[in-house]
Amino acid sequence: MKIKSILLAFLMLGMVNHAWSARVILTQGYFDPKPTTKPVPKSPEIIPEIDLDDNVLTFDVGHEDYTLCIVDMNEDIVYTVYVPSCLTTVNLPATLSGTYQLRLIPDGSSIYFYGYVMF
């Protein structure tokens, strides 16, 4: 019972431990809330769904093109990779240790999606 409660608490906080295969809970953020050259969307953005299993991120088929950034707790980018829509898995560096923020940045957008993971 305690193990289920602890796992549920981590998932509710959006933090995922790499020892479990789990959905990474993402939230939407903005780089610059002012309108850009693109028209302001009238409907909410669809938040992507990704899973983390050890150091492998798995994306749903048919996702947008993203730039994936891994940011440490000091706001330093420690890893970045381009994830085209045809790619469904990304192997993250095995040297990651600690808590990080994952940022998915759609091409040409002023928004990003983020969630927290622990390695």
N, C-alpha and C positions, 0 to 999 in steps of 0.2 A: 504494500500500500504506500509506504514512504517513497519508494523508487518511482512509482507512477506520479506521485505528487511533485517530486523534484523535477521529473521530466516535463510535466505539465507546466510548472513554474518557469522553466527555461524557455519552453516554446511560447508561453504567453509574453515573455519579455522580448521575444524575437532573437534569443541567443540559442545557438545550436552547438552542441559538443560534437567534434568530429568522430567520436567513437560510435555514434548512432547515425543511421541513415534517416535524415529528417528534412522536412520542408523548411526552407529559410523564409522567415516572415519578413516581407519587404514593405516599406513605407515610401511615399512619394515626397521628394524634396525639390527645391527650386534653387538654381544658381542665381537667377536674376528674375524677380517677379514681373519686371516691366515687359511689355510686349516686344517681340523681336520682329524680324521680317516675316516670320510665319504668322498666320492669323491665330488668334487666341482660340483654343478649342472650346466648343460649347458643351461638350460632354467630358466626363472624367476619363483620364488615361487608364488603360487596362494595366494593372500591376502584374508583371511577369511572375511565373511560378518556377522556382528552382529548388532542387534538392541537393543536399550535401552528404556524401558518403566518404569518410576519411578525407582525402584531399581532392576528390573528384566532384565538381559541380555538374549537375545534369539539368538542362533546360528543356522546356516543352518544345515539341516539334512545331515549327512555324513561327518562332519568335522573331522579333525585330533584330536588326543589327545593333550591337551594343559595344561599348568600350567598358570592360570590367576593370575596376580599380580596387585594390585592397589597401585600406588605410589603417595605420596603427592608431593607438589612442592619443598620440601626440599630433595627429592630423598629418603625418608624413605618409606619402604614397610609397608603399613597399613593393608593389607588384601591379602591373597593368598589362592588359592583353585585349586585342580586338576580337570580338566574338561575332562572326557573320551568321546570318539567319540559317545557313545550311549546317551549322555545327551544333550538336546537341550535348556534347560533354567538353569540359575544360579541366585539365589536370593542374591543380595548384601546386606551388612548391612544397615539398615535404619538410622544408626547413622552418615553416611558419610555426610559431609557438606563442600562445597568449590569446588575447581578445582583439579582434579586428572588425572594421566596418567594411562590408562589401558594397560597392557602388556600381550600379548598372546605368550607363549613360547612353540613351538612344541617340543615333546619329542626328546631328543638326537640331538638337532640342535644348531648351533651357531648363528642363526638368531632369531629375535622376531618381532612381529607386535605390533604397539602402536598407540594409539589415545587418545584424551583428552575429558573429560566429566566434567560437573558441576552438583553438587547436591545442 
